[in-house]
């Protein structure tokens, strides 16, 4: 693609509504993700599946309590 073609396309996007721009951006990001990630890393799993698959991995007590402690330590050190 030549720079003039890219420039023309970018000018065209200025005529899109905000919602259309978001839709275009989403489409482009999904395409880039598919092109850049190796097939082995490409997943179709949802966040719910991720939660289900990782449930029970943390065995050191209350996870939220641990996060709050760590963040409190960061605040003290800064």
N, CA, C and O atoms as CSV, one atom per row, in Angstrom:
chain,resi,resn,atom,element,x,y,z
A,1,UNK,N,N,0.848,-1.176,0.000
A,1,UNK,CA,C,0.000,0.000,0.000
A,1,UNK,C,C,0.894,1.239,0.000
A,1,UNK,O,O,1.853,1.328,0.766
A,2,UNK,N,N,0.575,2.157,-0.840
A,2,UNK,CA,C,1.367,3.385,-0.907
A,2,UNK,C,C,0.938,4.337,0.194
A,2,UNK,O,O,-0.148,4.206,0.760
A,3,UNK,N,N,1.797,5.291,0.487
A,3,UNK,CA,C,1.465,6.257,1.533
A,3,UNK,C,C,0.250,7.089,1.145
A,3,UNK,O,O,-0.511,7.506,2.019
A,4,UNK,N,N,0.053,7.341,-0.149
A,4,UNK,CA,C,-1.123,8.115,-0.561
A,4,UNK,C,C,-2.413,7.326,-0.323
A,4,UNK,O,O,-3.439,7.910,0.024
A,5,UNK,N,N,-2.367,6.007,-0.507
A,5,UNK,CA,C,-3.533,5.170,-0.232
A,5,UNK,C,C,-3.840,5.176,1.255
A,5,UNK,O,O,-4.996,5.303,1.658
A,6,UNK,N,N,-2.815,5.040,2.055
A,6,UNK,CA,C,-3.003,5.071,3.506
A,6,UNK,C,C,-3.540,6.429,3.947
A,6,UNK,O,O,-4.444,6.509,4.779
A,7,UNK,N,N,-2.989,7.472,3.395
A,7,UNK,CA,C,-3.447,8.828,3.726
A,7,UNK,C,C,-4.920,9.001,3.360
A,7,UNK,O,O,-5.691,9.575,4.130
A,8,UNK,N,N,-5.310,8.504,2.186
A,8,UNK,CA,C,-6.694,8.594,1.745
A,8,UNK,C,C,-7.617,7.833,2.703
A,8,UNK,O,O,-8.695,8.314,3.052
A,9,UNK,N,N,-7.179,6.637,3.124
A,9,UNK,CA,C,-7.991,5.839,4.045
A,9,UNK,C,C,-8.126,6.541,5.394
A,9,UNK,O,O,-9.201,6.550,5.993
A,10,UNK,N,N,-7.049,7.117,5.858
A,10,UNK,CA,C,-7.098,7.826,7.142
A,10,UNK,C,C,-8.038,9.028,7.059
A,10,UNK,O,O,-8.770,9.312,8.007
A,11,UNK,N,N,-8.018,9.730,5.933
A,11,UNK,CA,C,-8.943,10.852,5.744
A,11,UNK,C,C,-10.385,10.374,5.722
A,11,UNK,O,O,-11.278,11.056,6.225
A,12,UNK,N,N,-10.611,9.204,5.141
A,12,UNK,CA,C,-11.958,8.647,5.086
A,12,UNK,C,C,-12.485,8.357,6.496
A,12,UNK,O,O,-13.674,8.535,6.764
A,13,UNK,N,N,-11.618,7.920,7.376
A,13,UNK,CA,C,-12.069,7.571,8.730
A,13,UNK,C,C,-12.574,8.788,9.487
A,13,UNK,O,O,-13.370,8.651,10.416
A,14,UNK,N,N,-12.127,9.972,9.105
A,14,UNK,CA,C,-12.585,11.183,9.783
A,14,UNK,C,C,-14.070,11.435,9.540
A,14,UNK,O,O,-14.698,12.190,10.283
A,15,UNK,N,N,-14.625,10.825,8.529
A,15,UNK,CA,C,-16.046,10.989,8.214
A,15,UNK,C,C,-16.924,10.002,8.978
A,15,UNK,O,O,-18.149,10.122,8.970
A,16,UNK,N,N,-16.310,9.043,9.628
A,16,UNK,CA,C,-17.065,8.035,10.373
A,16,UNK,C,C,-17.551,8.598,11.695
A,16,UNK,O,O,-16.926,9.486,12.275
A,17,UNK,N,N,-18.675,8.071,12.164
A,17,UNK,CA,C,-19.147,8.429,13.500
A,17,UNK,C,C,-18.210,7.802,14.534
A,17,UNK,O,O,-17.392,6.942,14.204
A,18,UNK,N,N,-18.335,8.228,15.750
A,18,UNK,CA,C,-17.509,7.647,16.824
A,18,UNK,C,C,-17.743,6.145,16.908
A,18,UNK,O,O,-16.789,5.375,17.026
A,19,UNK,N,N,-19.001,5.723,16.849
A,19,UNK,CA,C,-19.305,4.288,16.933
A,19,UNK,C,C,-18.695,3.522,15.770
A,19,UNK,O,O,-18.190,2.413,15.947
A,20,UNK,N,N,-18.741,4.108,14.589
A,20,UNK,CA,C,-18.142,3.447,13.428
A,20,UNK,C,C,-16.618,3.379,13.567
A,20,UNK,O,O,-15.994,2.399,13.159
A,21,UNK,N,N,-16.028,4.426,14.145
A,21,UNK,CA,C,-14.578,4.405,14.371
A,21,UNK,C,C,-14.205,3.309,15.367
A,21,UNK,O,O,-13.208,2.613,15.176
A,22,UNK,N,N,-14.994,3.152,16.425
A,22,UNK,CA,C,-14.733,2.091,17.400
A,22,UNK,C,C,-14.871,0.719,16.749
A,22,UNK,O,O,-14.074,-0.183,17.006
A,23,UNK,N,N,-15.894,0.570,15.899
A,23,UNK,CA,C,-16.093,-0.699,15.209
A,23,UNK,C,C,-14.908,-1.010,14.299
A,23,UNK,O,O,-14.438,-2.146,14.253
A,24,UNK,N,N,-14.429,-0.002,13.579
A,24,UNK,CA,C,-13.266,-0.181,12.710
A,24,UNK,C,C,-12.030,-0.523,13.528
A,24,UNK,O,O,-11.276,-1.426,13.167
A,25,UNK,N,N,-11.821,0.188,14.616
A,25,UNK,CA,C,-10.670,-0.072,15.474
A,25,UNK,C,C,-10.715,-1.493,16.035
A,25,UNK,O,O,-9.698,-2.186,16.060
A,26,UNK,N,N,-11.879,-1.919,16.478
A,26,UNK,CA,C,-12.036,-3.281,16.995
A,26,UNK,C,C,-11.696,-4.304,15.922
A,26,UNK,O,O,-10.981,-5.273,16.177
A,27,UNK,N,N,-12.212,-4.081,14.731
A,27,UNK,CA,C,-11.947,-4.989,13.612
A,27,UNK,C,C,-10.443,-5.056,13.319
A,27,UNK,O,O,-9.889,-6.142,13.154
A,28,UNK,N,N,-9.790,-3.898,13.258
A,28,UNK,CA,C,-8.356,-3.865,12.964
A,28,UNK,C,C,-7.537,-4.542,14.059
A,28,UNK,O,O,-6.585,-5.263,13.762
A,29,UNK,N,N,-7.895,-4.321,15.310
A,29,UNK,CA,C,-7.156,-4.935,16.421
A,29,UNK,C,C,-7.316,-6.450,16.399
A,29,UNK,O,O,-6.356,-7.179,16.651
A,30,UNK,N,N,-8.521,-6.928,16.100
A,30,UNK,CA,C,-8.726,-8.377,16.016
A,30,UNK,C,C,-7.906,-8.974,14.881
A,30,UNK,O,O,-7.320,-10.046,15.027
A,31,UNK,N,N,-7.868,-8.277,13.750
A,31,UNK,CA,C,-7.086,-8.756,12.613
A,31,UNK,C,C,-5.602,-8.780,12.960
A,31,UNK,O,O,-4.912,-9.755,12.661
A,32,UNK,N,N,-5.106,-7.717,13.587
A,32,UNK,CA,C,-3.696,-7.678,13.976
A,32,UNK,C,C,-3.361,-8.794,14.952
A,32,UNK,O,O,-2.310,-9.426,14.852
A,33,UNK,N,N,-4.257,-9.027,15.886
A,33,UNK,CA,C,-4.030,-10.083,16.877
A,33,UNK,C,C,-3.907,-11.436,16.184
A,33,UNK,O,O,-3.008,-12.220,16.491
A,34,UNK,N,N,-4.821,-11.708,15.240
A,34,UNK,CA,C,-4.767,-12.980,14.515
A,34,UNK,C,C,-3.479,-13.096,13.709
A,34,UNK,O,O,-2.900,-14.180,13.624
A,35,UNK,N,N,-3.028,-12.011,13.124
A,35,UNK,CA,C,-1.834,-12.043,12.284
A,35,UNK,C,C,-0.548,-12.143,13.098
A,35,UNK,O,O,0.434,-12.722,12.633
A,36,UNK,N,N,-0.543,-11.589,14.300
A,36,UNK,CA,C,0.693,-11.515,15.070
A,36,UNK,C,C,0.885,-12.675,16.037
A,36,UNK,O,O,2.020,-13.052,16.329
A,37,UNK,N,N,-0.199,-13.241,16.535
A,37,UNK,CA,C,-0.069,-14.331,17.496
A,37,UNK,C,C,0.117,-15.657,16.776
A,37,UNK,O,O,-0.555,-15.928,15.781
A,38,UNK,N,N,1.021,-16.475,17.272
A,38,UNK,CA,C,1.134,-17.808,16.687
A,38,UNK,C,C,-0.158,-18.589,16.954
A,38,UNK,O,O,-0.820,-18.359,17.966
A,39,UNK,N,N,-0.514,-19.500,16.063
A,39,UNK,CA,C,-1.773,-20.252,16.232
A,39,UNK,C,C,-1.888,-20.935,17.589
A,39,UNK,O,O,-2.991,-21.085,18.115
A,40,UNK,N,N,-0.766,-21.347,18.156
A,40,UNK,CA,C,-0.824,-22.034,19.453
A,40,UNK,C,C,-1.300,-21.102,20.570
A,40,UNK,O,O,-1.823,-21.571,21.581
A,41,UNK,N,N,-1.126,-19.788,20.400
A,41,UNK,CA,C,-1.549,-18.841,21.434
A,41,UNK,C,C,-2.960,-18.315,21.185
A,41,UNK,O,O,-3.560,-17.700,22.067
A,42,UNK,N,N,-3.480,-18.549,20.011
A,42,UNK,CA,C,-4.815,-18.069,19.664
A,42,UNK,C,C,-5.835,-18.890,20.436
A,42,UNK,O,O,-5.872,-20.115,20.326
A,43,UNK,N,N,-6.647,-18.217,21.205
A,43,UNK,CA,C,-7.674,-18.927,21.960
A,43,UNK,C,C,-9.018,-18.285,21.698
A,43,UNK,O,O,-9.116,-17.088,21.426
A,44,UNK,N,N,-10.019,-19.078,21.782
A,44,UNK,CA,C,-11.385,-18.595,21.617
A,44,UNK,C,C,-12.115,-18.646,22.959
A,44,UNK,O,O,-13.328,-18.443,23.021
A,45,UNK,N,N,-11.371,-18.917,24.028
A,45,UNK,CA,C,-12.026,-19.079,25.319
A,45,UNK,C,C,-12.444,-17.729,25.886
A,45,UNK,O,O,-11.785,-16.712,25.670
A,46,UNK,N,N,-13.516,-17.745,26.589
A,46,UNK,CA,C,-14.048,-16.532,27.202
A,46,UNK,C,C,-13.420,-16.332,28.582
A,46,UNK,O,O,-12.723,-17.203,29.101
A,47,UNK,N,N,-13.683,-15.185,29.145
A,47,UNK,CA,C,-13.184,-14.890,30.481
A,47,UNK,C,C,-13.733,-15.891,31.490
A,47,UNK,O,O,-13.027,-16.303,32.410
A,48,UNK,N,N,-14.982,-16.277,31.317
A,48,UNK,CA,C,-15.580,-17.271,32.220
A,48,UNK,C,C,-14.823,-18.590,32.169
A,48,UNK,O,O,-14.603,-19.230,33.197
A,49,UNK,N,N,-14.422,-18.993,30.954
A,49,UNK,CA,C,-13.645,-20.222,30.814
A,49,UNK,C,C,-12.291,-20.080,31.498
A,49,UNK,O,O,-11.812,-21.013,32.142
A,50,UNK,N,N,-11.680,-18.912,31.355
A,50,UNK,CA,C,-10.400,-18.658,32.011
A,50,UNK,C,C,-10.544,-18.798,33.515
A,50,UNK,O,O,-9.720,-19.447,34.159
A,51,UNK,N,N,-11.575,-18.199,34.079
A,51,UNK,CA,C,-11.807,-18.324,35.519
A,51,UNK,C,C,-12.012,-19.779,35.924
A,51,UNK,O,O,-11.462,-20.238,36.925
A,52,UNK,N,N,-12.805,-20.497,35.139
A,52,UNK,CA,C,-13.073,-21.910,35.441
A,52,UNK,C,C,-11.784,-22.725,35.397
A,52,UNK,O,O,-11.551,-23.587,36.245
A,53,UNK,N,N,-10.943,-22.440,34.388
A,53,UNK,CA,C,-9.709,-23.215,34.220
A,53,UNK,C,C,-8.650,-22.903,35.267
A,53,UNK,O,O,-7.774,-23.730,35.519
A,54,UNK,N,N,-8.713,-21.735,35.878
A,54,UNK,CA,C,-7.695,-21.364,36.866
A,54,UNK,C,C,-8.217,-21.427,38.303
A,54,UNK,O,O,-7.480,-21.140,39.246
A,55,UNK,N,N,-9.460,-21.794,38.463
A,55,UNK,CA,C,-10.055,-21.886,39.796
A,55,UNK,C,C,-9.270,-22.860,40.665
A,55,UNK,O,O,-8.976,-23.982,40.253
A,56,UNK,N,N,-8.939,-22.418,41.866
A,56,UNK,CA,C,-8.256,-23.278,42.819
A,56,UNK,C,C,-6.743,-23.300,42.704
A,56,UNK,O,O,-6.087,-23.996,43.480
A,57,UNK,N,N,-6.162,-22.559,41.760
A,57,UNK,CA,C,-4.705,-22.554,41.628
A,57,UNK,C,C,-4.025,-21.849,42.795
A,57,UNK,O,O,-2.968,-22.291,43.245
A,58,UNK,N,N,-4.610,-20.759,43.295
A,58,UNK,CA,C,-4.035,-20.013,44.412
A,58,UNK,C,C,-4.343,-20.757,45.701
A,58,UNK,O,O,-5.507,-20.905,46.076
A,59,UNK,N,N,-3.302,-21.223,46.380
A,59,UNK,CA,C,-3.493,-22.032,47.584
A,59,UNK,C,C,-3.001,-21.349,48.849
A,59,UNK,O,O,-2.932,-21.979,49.905
A,60,UNK,N,N,-2.653,-20.055,48.758
A,60,UNK,CA,C,-2.031,-19.382,49.908
A,60,UNK,C,C,-3.008,-18.495,50.664
A,60,UNK,O,O,-2.619,-17.416,51.111
A,61,UNK,N,N,-4.236,-18.900,50.819
A,61,UNK,CA,C,-5.195,-18.121,51.590
A,61,UNK,C,C,-6.044,-17.213,50.722
A,61,UNK,O,O,-6.225,-17.442,49.526
A,62,UNK,N,N,-6.560,-16.168,51.367
A,62,UNK,CA,C,-7.456,-15.228,50.702
A,62,UNK,C,C,-6.675,-14.360,49.713
A,62,UNK,O,O,-5.809,-13.582,50.114
A,63,UNK,N,N,-6.982,-14.495,48.435
A,63,UNK,CA,C,-6.254,-13.773,47.388
A,63,UNK,C,C,-6.406,-12.267,47.483
A,63,UNK,O,O,-5.444,-11.528,47.273
A,64,UNK,N,N,-7.614,-11.806,47.798
A,64,UNK,CA,C,-7.843,-10.371,47.908
A,64,UNK,C,C,-7.060,-9.792,49.078
A,64,UNK,O,O,-6.469,-8.718,48.966
A,65,UNK,N,N,-7.058,-10.501,50.193
A,65,UNK,CA,C,-6.301,-10.051,51.367
A,65,UNK,C,C,-4.810,-9.943,51.024
A,65,UNK,O,O,-4.147,-8.989,51.432
A,66,UNK,N,N,-4.292,-10.904,50.285
A,66,UNK,CA,C,-2.887,-10.890,49.861
A,66,UNK,C,C,-2.608,-9.671,48.981
A,66,UNK,O,O,-1.609,-8.978,49.175
A,67,UNK,N,N,-3.488,-9.412,48.014
A,67,UNK,CA,C,-3.311,-8.251,47.138
A,67,UNK,C,C,-3.281,-6.948,47.926
A,67,UNK,O,O,-2.451,-6.075,47.673
A,68,UNK,N,N,-4.187,-6.830,48.875
A,68,UNK,CA,C,-4.242,-5.608,49.678
A,68,UNK,C,C,-2.969,-5.426,50.497
A,68,UNK,O,O,-2.480,-4.304,50.630
A,69,UNK,N,N,-2.419,-6.519,51.052
A,69,UNK,CA,C,-1.173,-6.453,51.806
A,69,UNK,C,C,-0.017,-5.993,50.913
A,69,UNK,O,O,0.756,-5.116,51.297
A,70,UNK,N,N,0.097,-6.579,49.743
A,70,UNK,CA,C,1.175,-6.232,48.811
A,70,UNK,C,C,1.067,-4.765,48.408
A,70,UNK,O,O,2.072,-4.055,48.376
A,71,UNK,N,N,-0.141,-4.309,48.103
A,71,UNK,CA,C,-0.318,-2.928,47.705
A,71,UNK,C,C,-0.006,-1.964,48.845
A,71,UNK,O,O,0.506,-0.869,48.615
A,72,UNK,N,N,-0.313,-2.370,50.062
A,72,UNK,CA,C,0.021,-1.549,51.218
A,72,UNK,C,C,1.525,-1.430,51.367
A,72,UNK,O,O,2.031,-0.366,51.723
A,73,UNK,N,N,2.252,-2.518,51.097
A,73,UNK,CA,C,3.715,-2.486,51.147
A,73,UNK,C,C,4.266,-1.558,50.075
A,73,UNK,O,O,5.249,-0.858,50.322
A,74,UNK,N,N,3.659,-1.531,48.890
A,74,UNK,CA,C,4.111,-0.636,47.824
A,74,UNK,C,C,3.943,0.812,48.262
A,74,UNK,O,O,4.816,1.650,48.034
A,75,UNK,N,N,2.793,1.096,48.903
A,75,UNK,CA,C,2.541,2.461,49.349
A,75,UNK,C,C,3.566,2.914,50.371
A,75,UNK,O,O,3.973,4.076,50.364
A,76,UNK,N,N,3.996,2.004,51.263
A,76,UNK,CA,C,4.989,2.346,52.278
A,76,UNK,C,C,6.360,2.610,51.668
A,76,UNK,O,O,7.113,3.450,52.160
A,77,UNK,N,N,6.680,1.892,50.597
A,77,UNK,CA,C,8.022,2.006,50.016
A,77,UNK,C,C,8.141,3.168,49.045
A,77,UNK,O,O,9.253,3.495,48.631
A,78,UNK,N,N,7.042,3.803,48.665
A,78,UNK,CA,C,7.161,4.900,47.688
A,78,UNK,C,C,7.220,6.250,48.327
A,78,UNK,O,O,7.321,7.259,47.629
